[in-house]
Structure formats: C-alpha cells, structure tokens
Amino acid sequence: MAKLIQIEGSLQKPQIELRDEPLTIGRDPERHIVISEKIVSRLHARIVPKPDGFHIVDEDSRYGTKV
C-alpha cells in the first residue's frame, strides 16, 4: 500500500496510508490531513487515486500546491 510520509513540519499523523478513496488536505479540522498554517486554505488540495498511482489536485487555493 502507498504511503504519504511527512519530511518536515508537525502533522498529527506523520505517515498516512493512501487508499482507494480521495483524501482532502487543508486547514479545516474536518479534512483528512490537517495543516494548521495560515498559507494553507481550508480546503487546499485532494489526493486522488488513479489507475497509474495517485494525483494531487489543487482546489483553487490562493498559494497553489507544490510537491
């Protein structure tokens, strides 16, 4: 199974297992992955499973998404 592993920062879960359903990323506590930084939007991005792996999709966040 694929994993998202945090290299820097202080997420509550430094390793997140990627599954067959999309994960949301943002500042909102209801997101799957919460990043409590002012430059992160409430709904910043999604990690979406695809046949060739996983894609990250920016949700029109103000500062964009970089990987």
C-alpha positions, -999 to +999 in steps of 0.1 A: +000+000+000+012+035-008+020+060+020+024+097+023+053+104+046+060+138+062+096+150+060+092+184+077+066+201+099+044+188+126+014+169+113-006+148+138-001+118+116+034+118+100+026+088+079-008+084+061-018+053+042-032+062+007-063+041-002-088+038-030-107+069-019-097+106-022-082+124+008-086+161+015-059+184+027-064+218+043-066+239+074-102+229+083-102+203+111-127+182+091-100+174+065-083+140+063-049+158+065-049+190+086-021+216+081-025+245+105-006+271+086-021+304+075-010+299+039-030+267+037-066+271+026-095+254+045-098+230+015-064+233-002-060+201-022-071+165-027-051+133-032-070+113-057-063+076-066-059+069-104-050+038-123-014+050-127-010+060-090-021+090-070-026+126-082-027+157-062-053+182-072-052+218-061-086+231-051-080+267-064-060+275-033-046+310-031-009+299-029-012+268-050+001+233-043+037+221-048+050+186-044 
